């Protein structure tokens, strides 16, 4: 669509987030976010909580350039978590997911994030003894990234994240978004590599995960539909950008 026909990204995002959040009121939201969900005119509340990074995965997946991934993450975070640390956590996570889906190595991903966002000098073994429950981006996102960087498979990444303790669902959501992107899209070599622990190979890993763990029966039908629609949109945008070098923008500036 033309720029004139496109609706701004953030108002649509707010509308969809409120609609979805109100449909599932017992999901365990934080107090400020819960108030935001039910506000008639929701405003960002200067949070540096880890929710902005926890929900940002689609921004990294749908983007066709690194700059777009970062811009989408920033716009996504700003509707609630407009504190610099909240934005930083969202951007770092989306950047890692985009770099992973475009075939960058773990070394490349770690170096980029280390140069632009967080120092990633500690290992998981060094983090575990002192790590405690923490709801902030600055004390969650770096640790989640390290859990991915030290992983050998998607499942191993999730186990790494949970092994840290603390806010395990958030850690696993952030780590899992990066790991999913890396182990699914990391070039021909990674796509054909067998997970020695489980005997899985790509590209059938996604189908096996859904089948073996009955994810489609554990998630609401509209969640499964949304995942499928996102994947279709991602493929379409990636093909368009690969073919023409440009793509219809998501954010109108």
ROKOL-507583 format. One line per 8 residues: number of its first residue (from 1); their letters; for each residue x, y, z negated of N, C-alpha, C. Coordinates in steps of 0.1 Angstrom, whole numbers, plus 5000, padded with zeros to 4 digits. Layout:
N
NUM> a> X,Y,Z,X,Y,Z,X,Y,Z; ...
This chain:
253
1> xxxxxxxx> 5008,4988,5000,5000,5000,5000,5009,5012,5000; 5003,5024,5005,5010,5036,5005,5012,5041,4991; 5021,5051,4989,5023,5057,4976,5010,5063,4971; 5003,5069,4980,4990,5076,4976,4980,5066,4971; 4980,5053,4976,4970,5043,4973,4974,5036,4960; 4987,5036,4956,4991,5028,4945,4987,5035,4932; 4983,5027,4922,4980,5032,4909,4993,5032,4900; 4995,5041,4891,5007,5041,4883,5008,5028,4875
9> xxxxxxxx> 5020,5023,4873,5023,5010,4867,5018,5010,4852; 5022,5020,4845,5020,5020,4830,5005,5020,4826; 4996,5028,4832,4982,5027,4828,4976,5013,4831; 4980,5007,4842,4975,4994,4845,4981,4984,4835; 4993,4985,4831,4999,4976,4821,4992,4978,4808; 4989,4990,4803,4982,4992,4791,4969,4986,4791; 4962,4988,4802,4948,4982,4803,4949,4967,4802; 4958,4960,4809,4959,4946,4809,4964,4941,4796
17> xxxxxxxx> 4973,4947,4789,4978,4943,4776,4967,4944,4766; 4959,4954,4766,4948,4956,4756,4937,4945,4759; 4934,4943,4772,4924,4933,4775,4928,4919,4770; 4941,4915,4773,4946,4902,4770,4947,4901,4754; 4953,4911,4748,4955,4911,4734,4942,4910,4726; 4932,4916,4730,4919,4916,4724,4912,4902,4725; 4915,4896,4737,4909,4883,4739,4915,4872,4730; 4928,4874,4725,4934,4865,4716,4939,4872,4704
25> xxxxxxxx> 4929,4876,4695,4932,4884,4684,4941,4878,4673; 4942,4865,4673,4949,4858,4662,4962,4852,4666; 4969,4859,4675,4982,4855,4680,4993,4859,4671; 4991,4866,4661,5001,4869,4651,5009,4882,4655; 5002,4892,4660,5008,4905,4663,5012,4913,4651; 5022,4921,4653,5027,4930,4642,5016,4941,4640; 5016,4947,4628,5006,4956,4624,5005,4968,4634; 5016,4974,4638,5015,4986,4646,5010,4982,4660
33> xxxxxxxx> 5014,4970,4665,5009,4966,4678,4994,4963,4678; 4990,4957,4667,4976,4953,4665,4967,4966,4666; 4972,4976,4659,4965,4989,4659,4965,4995,4673; 4976,4994,4680,4977,4999,4694,4967,4991,4703; 4966,4978,4701,4957,4971,4709,4942,4976,4709; 4938,4981,4697,4924,4984,4695,4922,5000,4696; 4932,5007,4699,4931,5021,4700,4924,5025,4713; 4916,5036,4712,4909,5040,4725,4918,5047,4734
41> xxxxxxxx> 4928,5054,4729,4938,5061,4737,4952,5057,4731; 4957,5045,4734,4969,5040,4728,4981,5048,4732; 4989,5051,4722,5002,5058,4724,5013,5050,4719; 5025,5052,4725,5037,5045,4720,5040,5050,4705; 5046,5041,4697,5048,5044,4683,5063,5043,4679; 5072,5046,4688,5086,5047,4685,5092,5035,4678; 5087,5023,4682,5092,5011,4676,5105,5006,4682; 5114,5000,4674,5125,4993,4679,5124,4978,4676
49> xxxxxxxx> 5111,4974,4674,5109,4960,4672,5112,4951,4684; 5112,4938,4682,5117,4929,4693,5105,4925,4703; 5093,4931,4701,5082,4927,4710,5085,4932,4724; 5091,4943,4726,5094,4948,4740,5103,4938,4748; 5113,4932,4741,5121,4922,4748,5114,4909,4749; 5106,4906,4739,5099,4893,4739,5090,4891,4751; 5084,4902,4756,5073,4902,4766,5079,4906,4780; 5091,4909,4782,5096,4915,4794,5100,4906,4805
57> xxxxxxxx> 5100,4893,4803,5105,4883,4813,5100,4886,4827; 5087,4888,4829,5082,4890,4842,5088,4901,4850; 5093,4912,4843,5099,4923,4849,5112,4919,4856; 5120,4910,4850,5132,4905,4856,5130,4896,4867; 5119,4888,4866,5116,4878,4877,5110,4885,4889; 5101,4895,4888,5094,4901,4899,5103,4911,4907; 5113,4916,4900,5122,4926,4906,5130,4921,4918; 5133,4930,4927,5141,4926,4939,5155,4932,4938
65> xxxxxxxx> 5157,4941,4929,5171,4947,4926,5173,4948,4911; 5185,4949,4907,5188,4951,4893,5182,4964,4888; 5184,4974,4896,5178,4987,4892,5163,4986,4890; 5156,4979,4898,5142,4978,4897,5138,4970,4884; 5146,4959,4881,5144,4951,4869,5145,4960,4857; 5155,4969,4857,5158,4977,4845,5147,4988,4844; 5143,4994,4856,5132,5004,4855,5119,4998,4851; 5116,4986,4855,5103,4979,4851,5104,4977,4836
73> xxxxxxxx> 5115,4972,4831,5116,4969,4817,5115,4982,4809; 5121,4992,4813,5120,5005,4806,5105,5010,4806; 5098,5009,4817,5084,5013,4818,5075,5004,4810; 5078,4992,4809,5071,4982,4801,5073,4985,4786; 5085,4987,4782,5088,4990,4768,5082,5003,4763; 5082,5013,4772,5078,5026,4768,5064,5028,4763; 5055,5019,4768,5041,5020,4764,5038,5017,4749; 5048,5011,4743,5047,5008,4729,5060,5011,4722
81> xxxxxxxx> 5071,5004,4726,5084,5005,4719,5093,5015,4726; 5089,5028,4724,5097,5038,4731,5109,5043,4723; 5113,5037,4713,5126,5040,4706,5137,5035,4715; 5148,5042,4715,5160,5038,4724,5164,5023,4722; 5164,5018,4710,5168,5004,4707,5157,4995,4713; 5144,4999,4712,5134,4990,4718,5135,4989,4733; 5138,5001,4739,5140,5001,4754,5153,4993,4758; 5163,4995,4750,5176,4988,4752,5174,4973,4752
89> xxxxxxxx> 5167,4968,4743,5164,4953,4742,5157,4948,4754; 5146,4956,4758,5139,4952,4770,5147,4952,4782; 5155,4962,4784,5163,4964,4796,5174,4952,4797; 5180,4950,4785,5191,4939,4785,5185,4926,4789; 5173,4923,4784,5167,4910,4786,5163,4909,4801; 5157,4919,4806,5152,4919,4820,5164,4918,4830; 5175,4925,4826,5187,4925,4835,5193,4911,4835; 5194,4905,4823,5199,4891,4823,5191,4881,4831
97> xxxxxxxx> 5178,4883,4831,5169,4874,4838,5171,4876,4853; 5172,4889,4857,5174,4892,4871,5187,4887,4876; 5198,4889,4868,5211,4884,4872,5211,4869,4873; 5204,4862,4864,5203,4848,4864,5196,4843,4877; 5185,4849,4880,5177,4844,4892,5185,4847,4905; 5194,4856,4905,5201,4859,4917,5215,4852,4918; 5217,4842,4909,5228,4833,4910,5241,4837,4903; 5240,4847,4895,5252,4852,4888,5256,4841,4877
105> xxxxxxxx> 5269,4840,4875,5274,4830,4865,5271,4835,4851; 5272,4826,4841,5271,4831,4827,5281,4841,4823; 5293,4839,4829,5304,4848,4826,5300,4862,4831; 5295,4863,4844,5291,4876,4850,5280,4882,4841; 5270,4874,4837,5259,4879,4829,5264,4885,4816; 5272,4877,4809,5277,4881,4796,5286,4894,4797; 5294,4895,4808,5302,4907,4810,5293,4919,4812; 5283,4918,4821,5275,4929,4824,5268,4934,4811
113> xxxxxxxx> 5262,4925,4804,5254,4929,4792,5264,4934,4781; 5276,4929,4781,5286,4934,4771,5290,4948,4775; 5291,4951,4787,5296,4964,4792,5285,4975,4791; 5272,4971,4792,5261,4980,4793,5252,4981,4781; 5252,4970,4773,5241,4969,4763,5247,4965,4749; 5252,4953,4748,5256,4948,4734,5270,4941,4735; 5277,4942,4724,5289,4934,4722,5284,4920,4719; 5289,4911,4726,5286,4896,4724,5298,4888,4720
121> xxxxxxxx> 5305,4893,4710,5317,4887,4706,5316,4875,4697; 5304,4874,4690,5302,4863,4680,5297,4851,4687; 5301,4839,4682,5296,4826,4687,5284,4823,4678; 5276,4813,4683,5265,4808,4675,5269,4803,4661; 5280,4796,4661,5286,4791,4648,5289,4803,4638; 5293,4814,4644,5296,4825,4636,5284,4833,4631; 5274,4832,4640,5261,4840,4637,5253,4832,4626; 5252,4819,4627,5242,4811,4619,5244,4814,4604
129> xxxxxxxx> 5256,4813,4598,5256,4814,4583,5250,4826,4577; 5251,4838,4584,5246,4850,4578,5233,4855,4584; 5228,4848,4594,5216,4853,4601,5203,4851,4593; 5195,4861,4593,5182,4861,4586,5171,4866,4595; 5159,4864,4590,5147,4869,4598,5149,4884,4600; 5147,4888,4613,5148,4903,4616,5139,4906,4628; 5132,4916,4627,5122,4920,4637,5127,4930,4646; 5139,4935,4646,5144,4945,4654,5151,4940,4667
137> xxxxxxxx> 5151,4948,4677,5157,4943,4690,5172,4942,4687; 5178,4951,4680,5193,4951,4679,5198,4940,4671; 5190,4933,4663,5194,4921,4655,5187,4908,4660; 5181,4909,4672,5175,4897,4678,5180,4895,4692; 5180,4905,4701,5183,4903,4715,5198,4898,4717; 5208,4904,4710,5222,4899,4712,5223,4884,4709; 5217,4880,4697,5217,4866,4693,5210,4857,4703; 5199,4862,4708,5192,4853,4718,5200,4852,4730
145> xxxxxxxx> 5207,4862,4734,5215,4861,4746,5227,4851,4744; 5233,4852,4733,5244,4842,4730,5238,4828,4730; 5226,4826,4725,5220,4812,4725,5219,4807,4739; 5216,4816,4749,5216,4812,4763,5230,4809,4768; 5239,4819,4766,5252,4817,4771,5259,4805,4767; 5256,4800,4755,5263,4787,4750,5255,4775,4754; 5244,4776,4761,5236,4764,4764,5241,4756,4776; 5237,4744,4777,5240,4735,4788,5228,4731,4796
153> xxxxxxxx> 5216,4735,4792,5204,4732,4799,5193,4741,4793; 5181,4741,4799,5170,4749,4794,5166,4745,4780; 5165,4732,4778,5161,4727,4765,5172,4730,4754; 5184,4729,4758,5195,4732,4749,5195,4746,4745; 5191,4755,4754,5190,4770,4751,5180,4772,4741; 5168,4766,4742,5158,4767,4732,5162,4762,4719; 5169,4750,4718,5174,4745,4706,5184,4754,4699; 5193,4760,4708,5202,4770,4702,5195,4781,4695
161> xxxxxxxx> 5185,4787,4702,5178,4798,4696,5172,4795,4683; 5165,4783,4683,5158,4779,4671,5168,4776,4659; 5179,4771,4663,5189,4768,4653,5194,4779,4645; 5192,4791,4650,5197,4803,4643,5188,4806,4631; 5175,4801,4631,5166,4805,4621,5160,4818,4623; 5156,4825,4613,5151,4839,4615,5137,4839,4623; 5136,4848,4631,5123,4850,4639,5124,4841,4651; 5122,4828,4648,5125,4818,4658,5117,4818,4671
169> xxxxxxxx> 5104,4822,4670,5095,4822,4682,5100,4834,4691; 5104,4845,4685,5109,4856,4693,5122,4853,4699; 5131,4847,4692,5144,4843,4697,5143,4834,4709; 5134,4824,4707,5132,4814,4717,5125,4820,4730; 5116,4829,4728,5110,4836,4739,5120,4843,4748; 5129,4851,4741,5139,4858,4748,5149,4849,4755; 5155,4840,4747,5164,4830,4752,5158,4822,4764; 5146,4818,4761,5139,4809,4771,5137,4816,4784
177> xxxxxxxx> 5133,4829,4784,5131,4837,4796,5144,4837,4805; 5155,4839,4798,5168,4840,4805,5172,4826,4810; 5171,4816,4802,5175,4802,4805,5166,4797,4816; 5153,4800,4816,5144,4795,4827,5149,4800,4840; 5152,4813,4840,5156,4820,4853,5169,4814,4857; 5179,4812,4848,5192,4807,4852,5191,4793,4857; 5185,4784,4850,5186,4770,4853,5176,4766,4865; 5167,4775,4868,5158,4773,4879,5164,4779,4892
185> xxxxxxxx> 5171,4790,4891,5175,4798,4903,5190,4799,4906; 5198,4792,4897,5212,4795,4898,5219,4787,4909; 5215,4791,4921,5222,4786,4933,5220,4771,4936; 5225,4766,4947,5224,4752,4951,5230,4743,4942; 5242,4746,4937,5249,4737,4928,5242,4735,4915; 5237,4746,4909,5230,4745,4897,5216,4738,4899; 5210,4741,4911,5197,4735,4914,5198,4720,4915; 5209,4715,4920,5210,4701,4922,5217,4693,4910
193> xxxxxxxx> 5221,4701,4900,5228,4695,4889,5218,4687,4880; 5222,4676,4876,5214,4668,4867,5216,4672,4852; 5205,4674,4845,5206,4676,4831,5210,4662,4825; 5222,4661,4820,5226,4648,4815,5218,4643,4803; 5213,4652,4795,5205,4647,4783,5192,4641,4787; 5185,4647,4797,5172,4643,4800,5170,4637,4814; 5181,4637,4822,5180,4631,4835,5171,4639,4845; 5170,4652,4843,5161,4660,4851,5170,4666,4862
201> xxxxxxxx> 5164,4668,4874,5171,4676,4884,5161,4687,4889; 5167,4697,4894,5159,4708,4901,5158,4704,4916; 5147,4708,4922,5137,4718,4918,5125,4712,4911; 5125,4700,4907,5113,4694,4902,5112,4696,4886; 5121,4703,4881,5122,4705,4866,5109,4711,4861; 5104,4721,4868,5092,4728,4863,5080,4719,4863; 5078,4711,4874,5067,4701,4874,5068,4691,4863; 5081,4686,4860,5083,4676,4850,5080,4682,4836
209> xxxxxxxx> 5084,4694,4834,5082,4701,4821,5067,4702,4819; 5059,4706,4829,5045,4708,4827,5038,4695,4825; 5043,4684,4832,5037,4671,4831,5040,4664,4817; 5053,4664,4814,5058,4657,4802,5053,4663,4789; 5052,4677,4789,5048,4683,4776,5034,4689,4777; 5027,4685,4787,5013,4689,4789,5011,4704,4787; 5020,4712,4792,5019,4726,4791,5006,4732,4796; 5001,4726,4807,4989,4731,4814,4977,4728,4805
217> xxxxxxxx> 4977,4718,4796,4966,4716,4787,4968,4723,4774; 4980,4728,4770,4982,4735,4758,4979,4750,4760; 4981,4755,4772,4979,4769,4775,4965,4771,4780; 4959,4783,4777,4946,4786,4783,4947,4786,4799; 4936,4783,4805,4936,4782,4820,4941,4796,4826; 4937,4807,4820,4940,4820,4826,4955,4822,4825; 4962,4817,4815,4976,4818,4813,4983,4810,4825; 4979,4798,4827,4985,4790,4838,4982,4797,4852
225> xxxxxxxx> 4971,4802,4854,4968,4810,4866,4977,4822,4868; 4980,4829,4857,4988,4840,4857,5003,4836,4861; 5007,4825,4855,5021,4821,4858,5022,4817,4873; 5012,4811,4878,5012,4807,4892,5012,4819,4901; 5004,4829,4897,5003,4841,4905,5016,4849,4905; 5022,4849,4893,5035,4856,4892,5045,4850,4901; 5045,4837,4902,5055,4829,4910,5053,4832,4925; 5040,4832,4929,5037,4835,4943,5041,4850,4946
233> xxxxxxxx> 5038,4859,4937,5042,4873,4940,5057,4874,4941; 5064,4867,4932,5079,4868,4932,5085,4863,4945; 5080,4851,4949,5084,4846,4962,5082,4855,4974; 5070,4861,4974,5067,4870,4985,5076,4883,4985; 5078,4888,4973,5087,4900,4972,5101,4897,4976; 5106,4885,4971,5120,4881,4974,5121,4879,4989; 5112,4872,4995,5112,4870,5010,5112,4883,5018; 5104,4892,5014,5103,4905,5020,5116,4913,5019
241> xxxxxxxx> 5122,4913,5007,5134,4920,5005,5145,4913,5013; 5146,4900,5013,5156,4893,5020,5155,4895,5035; 5143,4897,5040,5141,4898,5054,5143,4913,5059; 5139,4922,5051,5139,4936,5056,5149,4945,5048; 5153,4941,5036,5162,4949,5028,5154,4960,5020; 5141,4959,5020,5133,4968,5012,5120,4960,5008; 5112,4967,4999,5100,4960,4994,5091,4970,4988; 5078,4967,4989,5068,4976,4984,5071,4979,4969
249> xxxxx> 5072,4991,4964,5075,4994,4951,5064,4991,4941; 5068,4986,4929,5058,4984,4918,5056,4997,4910; 5067,5004,4908,5066,5017,4901,5067,5028,4911; 5057,5037,4910,5056,5049,4919,5062,5060,4911; 5073,5066,4917,5080,5077,4910,5077,5090,4918
